Amino acid sequence: MNTQKTSDLKQDLKSFQQDVRALRDEVRLKLHLAGMDLKTEWEKLEPQVERAINSAAQVSAEAVADLKKRLTEFRTRLGPN
């Protein structure tokens, strides 16, 4: 793999990790107002988020995209603010 591609992949990985961390942090802030069903759902989703942040280099691009989509949808369900 050439240097440019390696650099691009590293930047993509860093960007993914930043995006997922920001989404995770926003969800955590909103959770205290959420209903129990959403809290239970978060308890199932959060370990997947943590694994993806900590081992994103080992996660497929498809899995990354799916997790980011699910996390974004979950954040939306928590409502505004």
Secondary structure, DSSP 4 states (H G I P E B T S, - for coil): --HHHHHHHHHHHHHHHHHHHHHHHHHHHHHTTS-HHHHHHHHHHHHHHHHHHHTGGGS-HHHHHHHHHHHHHHHHHT---
